[in-house]
Every structure is written in C-alpha cells, then in structure tokens.
Amino acid sequence: MLYLDKCWGCLQGKFGVDTSTPRPAAELVRGAVTFVDLGWIGFRRVLDPDEVAAIANDLELALAEADPTLIDCRFDGATDYVRSYMTAARDFTRSLATRGEGLVYLIG
C-alpha cells in the first residue's frame, strides 16, 4: 500500500494536474474530495497496468529533474516532504509495473 498523507495536494501542483499539459504522474493524484455537511466523500479511481507503468517512468524522471525551489507546498520543509513521498510513489508504482499490475487509489 502507498500512503501519500496530505502530500497529494502538493503532488497535484508539482505534476500539473490542473494544467492543460499535466505530467503522466498526475494520473496518480488526479481528483479531489467532495465536502459535505458532516465531512467529505472520498475520490476513488482505478489505473490500469499501462497507466501505472507510465506513472512509474514519469516519477523516475520527475525525481531526477526535481528542482527543490519549484516545489510549492503549504508545509514547512516541503522539499524534503514532497521528495520523500515522490520516492515512495516511484518505488511503489515501479514494483506494480514490474509485475504488470494496476492499482486503485483513494483521496480522502
């Protein structure tokens, strides 16, 4: 299991989820919770094996080219925080891709 904590919002920005040209890795964190009176409804999505492989490859590139000054996140120490979760996501998706597996993810 991959747990991205509250980093998913930072990763959405890093991968350009809300832009016209998002990175392939954006597919791992695309989505948002729906807020309701007493909390929220989580977002769920399925990614097939080809999507997981593309995400794993892009995470490898994103980590290699990551400029720490370009990570915009609301948390103190955001650079190390985001990089640690990007690394975990890369390792997790690479493991799945090697086995030809897809994944299901939840935000919320």
Backbone as CSV, one residue per row, in Angstrom:
resi,resn,N_x,N_y,N_z,CA_x,CA_y,CA_z,C_x,C_y,C_z
1,MET,0.841,-1.172,0.000,0.000,0.000,0.000,0.894,1.246,0.000
2,LEU,0.495,2.225,-0.747,1.179,3.517,-0.789,0.311,4.530,-0.068
3,TYR,0.883,5.218,0.890,0.164,6.245,1.639,0.850,7.575,1.377
4,LEU,0.125,8.526,0.813,0.712,9.825,0.473,0.360,10.933,1.462
5,ASP,-0.312,10.581,2.558,-0.646,11.547,3.599,-1.328,12.752,2.952
6,LYS,-1.003,13.921,3.400,-1.599,15.142,2.851,-0.773,15.701,1.688
7,CYS,0.210,14.944,1.266,1.100,15.370,0.190,0.423,15.347,-1.177
8,TRP,-0.706,14.682,-1.313,-1.336,14.565,-2.633,-1.615,15.936,-3.244
9,GLY,-1.995,16.913,-2.428,-2.242,18.251,-2.963,-0.974,18.895,-3.502
10,CYS,0.129,18.708,-2.799,1.416,19.227,-3.267,1.825,18.539,-4.567
11,LEU,1.596,17.230,-4.628,1.938,16.490,-5.838,1.041,16.885,-7.009
12,GLN,-0.212,17.215,-6.732,-1.077,17.700,-7.811,-0.477,18.951,-8.446
13,GLY,0.011,19.860,-7.622,0.646,21.067,-8.148,1.934,20.760,-8.880
14,LYS,2.749,19.895,-8.305,4.036,19.543,-8.901,3.863,18.883,-10.269
15,PHE,2.822,18.062,-10.411,2.623,17.321,-11.653,1.665,18.003,-12.618
16,GLY,1.165,19.172,-12.269,0.334,19.947,-13.181,-1.058,19.397,-13.409
17,VAL,-1.661,18.836,-12.368,-2.997,18.249,-12.508,-3.983,19.233,-13.125
18,ASP,-3.948,20.481,-12.711,-4.920,21.475,-13.179,-4.421,22.308,-14.354
19,THR,-3.488,21.771,-15.119,-2.969,22.498,-16.278,-3.408,21.792,-17.559
20,SER,-3.168,22.424,-18.660,-3.533,21.820,-19.948,-2.537,20.735,-20.371
21,THR,-1.366,20.692,-19.733,-0.358,19.690,-20.079,0.202,19.026,-18.814
22,PRO,-0.616,18.234,-18.116,-0.113,17.563,-16.916,0.900,16.476,-17.267
23,ARG,1.779,16.201,-16.329,2.725,15.093,-16.471,1.957,13.784,-16.356
24,PRO,2.490,12.686,-16.890,1.845,11.385,-16.689,1.648,11.036,-15.210
25,ALA,2.571,11.453,-14.358,2.456,11.158,-12.924,1.239,11.821,-12.286
26,ALA,0.679,12.823,-12.941,-0.508,13.493,-12.419,-1.677,12.524,-12.273
27,GLU,-1.671,11.459,-13.067,-2.774,10.492,-13.007,-2.831,9.772,-11.670
28,LEU,-1.726,9.747,-10.934,-1.694,9.095,-9.624,-2.386,9.921,-8.551
29,VAL,-2.536,11.224,-8.764,-3.117,12.092,-7.725,-4.261,12.955,-8.257
30,ARG,-4.750,12.641,-9.440,-5.861,13.412,-10.001,-7.121,13.131,-9.201
31,GLY,-7.870,14.189,-8.868,-9.128,14.020,-8.148,-9.164,14.889,-6.902
32,ALA,-10.309,14.919,-6.264,-10.475,15.725,-5.052,-11.626,15.154,-4.235
33,VAL,-11.625,15.466,-2.967,-12.733,15.063,-2.114,-13.915,15.997,-2.359
34,THR,-15.098,15.508,-2.054,-16.310,16.318,-2.120,-16.726,16.612,-0.680
35,PHE,-16.733,17.873,-0.310,-17.089,18.227,1.055,-18.604,18.273,1.209
36,VAL,-19.077,17.710,2.307,-20.494,17.693,2.657,-20.642,18.214,4.081
37,ASP,-21.870,18.366,4.546,-22.123,18.970,5.860,-21.313,18.364,6.998
38,LEU,-21.201,17.069,7.049,-20.549,16.410,8.175,-19.211,15.768,7.826
39,GLY,-18.542,16.268,6.826,-17.246,15.709,6.454,-16.990,15.783,4.966
40,TRP,-16.647,14.642,4.371,-16.342,14.609,2.955,-16.590,13.222,2.384
41,ILE,-16.674,13.191,1.066,-16.770,11.937,0.320,-15.459,11.784,-0.440
42,GLY,-14.792,10.676,-0.219,-13.510,10.445,-0.863,-13.635,10.215,-2.363
43,PHE,-12.529,10.416,-3.054,-12.439,10.208,-4.502,-11.712,8.887,-4.734
44,ARG,-12.250,8.037,-5.584,-11.636,6.755,-5.911,-11.418,6.647,-7.417
45,ARG,-10.329,5.977,-7.770,-10.031,5.812,-9.196,-9.218,4.547,-9.418
46,VAL,-9.394,3.930,-10.563,-8.654,2.733,-10.948,-7.684,3.115,-12.061
47,LEU,-6.457,2.623,-11.968,-5.446,2.824,-13.012,-5.021,1.456,-13.528
48,ASP,-5.010,1.305,-14.848,-4.644,0.012,-15.426,-3.119,-0.149,-15.453
49,PRO,-2.637,-1.347,-15.745,-1.189,-1.595,-15.724,-0.378,-0.664,-16.626
50,ASP,-0.896,-0.309,-17.787,-0.166,0.601,-18.676,-0.047,1.998,-18.051
51,GLU,-1.109,2.450,-17.405,-1.062,3.757,-16.735,-0.068,3.733,-15.581
52,VAL,-0.050,2.645,-14.818,0.883,2.526,-13.697,2.327,2.556,-14.207
53,ALA,2.598,1.854,-15.300,3.956,1.855,-15.868,4.363,3.254,-16.318
54,ALA,3.457,3.983,-16.951,3.754,5.350,-17.393,4.008,6.260,-16.194
55,ILE,3.241,6.094,-15.147,3.422,6.895,-13.929,4.777,6.585,-13.305
56,ALA,5.120,5.304,-13.207,6.409,4.913,-12.623,7.569,5.532,-13.401
57,ASN,7.499,5.475,-14.723,8.558,6.062,-15.551,8.640,7.570,-15.347
58,ASP,7.492,8.225,-15.279,7.492,9.675,-15.114,7.967,10.084,-13.726
59,LEU,7.629,9.307,-12.707,8.126,9.620,-11.360,9.645,9.532,-11.309
60,GLU,10.206,8.584,-12.024,11.670,8.465,-12.105,12.259,9.746,-12.701
61,LEU,11.657,10.214,-13.798,12.118,11.451,-14.430,11.902,12.667,-13.517
62,ALA,10.747,12.721,-12.879,10.429,13.857,-12.008,11.414,13.959,-10.854
63,LEU,11.791,12.828,-10.297,12.767,12.850,-9.199,14.154,13.238,-9.695
64,ALA,14.524,12.799,-10.881,15.849,13.119,-11.432,15.974,14.598,-11.758
65,GLU,14.883,15.221,-12.199,14.948,16.623,-12.609,14.408,17.585,-11.557
66,ALA,13.979,17.058,-10.432,13.325,17.891,-9.417,14.225,19.023,-8.953
67,ASP,13.765,20.216,-9.156,14.421,21.404,-8.643,13.701,21.745,-7.340
68,PRO,14.394,21.628,-6.201,13.734,21.861,-4.914,13.030,23.206,-4.808
69,THR,13.472,24.183,-5.542,12.838,25.503,-5.446,11.506,25.544,-6.171
70,LEU,11.213,24.524,-6.987,9.971,24.515,-7.742,8.841,23.770,-7.042
71,ILE,9.110,23.245,-5.856,8.073,22.537,-5.113,7.320,23.541,-4.261
72,ASP,6.059,23.738,-4.619,5.214,24.690,-3.904,4.235,23.900,-3.041
73,CYS,4.379,24.049,-1.743,3.541,23.285,-0.823,3.352,24.099,0.441
74,ARG,2.228,23.883,1.097,1.903,24.682,2.271,2.610,24.234,3.539
75,PHE,3.386,23.168,3.484,4.037,22.635,4.667,5.463,23.148,4.800
76,ASP,5.900,23.379,6.042,7.304,23.699,6.281,8.138,22.483,5.883
77,GLY,9.305,22.735,5.358,10.155,21.641,4.908,9.558,20.888,3.728
78,ALA,8.843,21.597,2.889,8.097,20.969,1.797,8.986,20.189,0.841
79,THR,10.177,20.666,0.575,11.036,19.994,-0.396,11.311,18.558,0.025
80,ASP,11.787,18.357,1.233,12.076,17.005,1.706,10.799,16.190,1.841
81,TYR,9.738,16.833,2.297,8.446,16.174,2.467,7.936,15.631,1.136
82,VAL,7.907,16.476,0.131,7.394,16.074,-1.180,8.308,15.040,-1.826
83,ARG,9.609,15.254,-1.770,10.543,14.294,-2.378,10.427,12.917,-1.739
84,SER,10.212,12.863,-0.426,10.106,11.555,0.238,8.877,10.800,-0.267
85,TYR,7.759,11.500,-0.460,6.564,10.846,-0.968,6.676,10.533,-2.458
86,MET,7.350,11.378,-3.213,7.588,11.069,-4.629,8.433,9.805,-4.753
87,THR,9.428,9.668,-3.882,10.282,8.478,-3.897,9.477,7.232,-3.554
88,ALA,8.645,7.331,-2.520,7.802,6.196,-2.143,6.848,5.831,-3.282
89,ALA,6.276,6.833,-3.932,5.358,6.591,-5.050,6.096,5.949,-6.219
90,ARG,7.297,6.411,-6.495,8.089,5.817,-7.577,8.372,4.348,-7.292
91,ASP,8.804,4.051,-6.073,9.137,2.678,-5.718,7.903,1.773,-5.779
92,PHE,6.789,2.279,-5.287,5.551,1.504,-5.275,5.048,1.232,-6.693
93,THR,4.982,2.278,-7.512,4.471,2.092,-8.869,5.438,1.262,-9.718
94,ARG,6.728,1.403,-9.484,7.710,0.589,-10.211,7.513,-0.888,-9.862
95,SER,7.268,-1.183,-8.599,7.030,-2.560,-8.175,5.785,-3.134,-8.855
96,LEU,4.711,-2.359,-8.886,3.490,-2.805,-9.555,3.711,-2.984,-11.049
97,ALA,4.398,-2.025,-11.663,4.635,-2.082,-13.109,5.466,-3.310,-13.480
98,THR,6.432,-3.639,-12.662,7.270,-4.812,-12.910,6.440,-6.085,-12.926
99,ARG,5.404,-6.119,-12.107,4.518,-7.290,-12.039,3.326,-7.180,-13.002
100,GLY,3.235,-6.069,-13.741,2.134,-5.887,-14.680,0.796,-5.643,-14.009
101,GLU,0.812,-4.981,-12.865,-0.412,-4.742,-12.102,-0.884,-3.304,-12.204
102,GLY,-2.168,-3.119,-12.063,-2.762,-1.795,-11.950,-2.918,-1.444,-10.485
103,LEU,-3.687,-0.395,-10.205,-3.926,-0.019,-8.816,-5.237,0.727,-8.671
104,VAL,-5.692,0.813,-7.451,-6.855,1.607,-7.086,-6.357,2.621,-6.067
105,TYR,-6.761,3.891,-6.213,-6.356,4.857,-5.197,-7.554,5.628,-4.673
106,LEU,-7.349,6.178,-3.490,-8.369,6.929,-2.776,-7.768,8.228,-2.294
107,ILE,-8.467,9.326,-2.515,-8.118,10.618,-1.916,-9.236,10.931,-0.930
108,GLY,-8.867,11.111,0.300,-9.862,11.403,1.326,-9.918,10.334,2.292
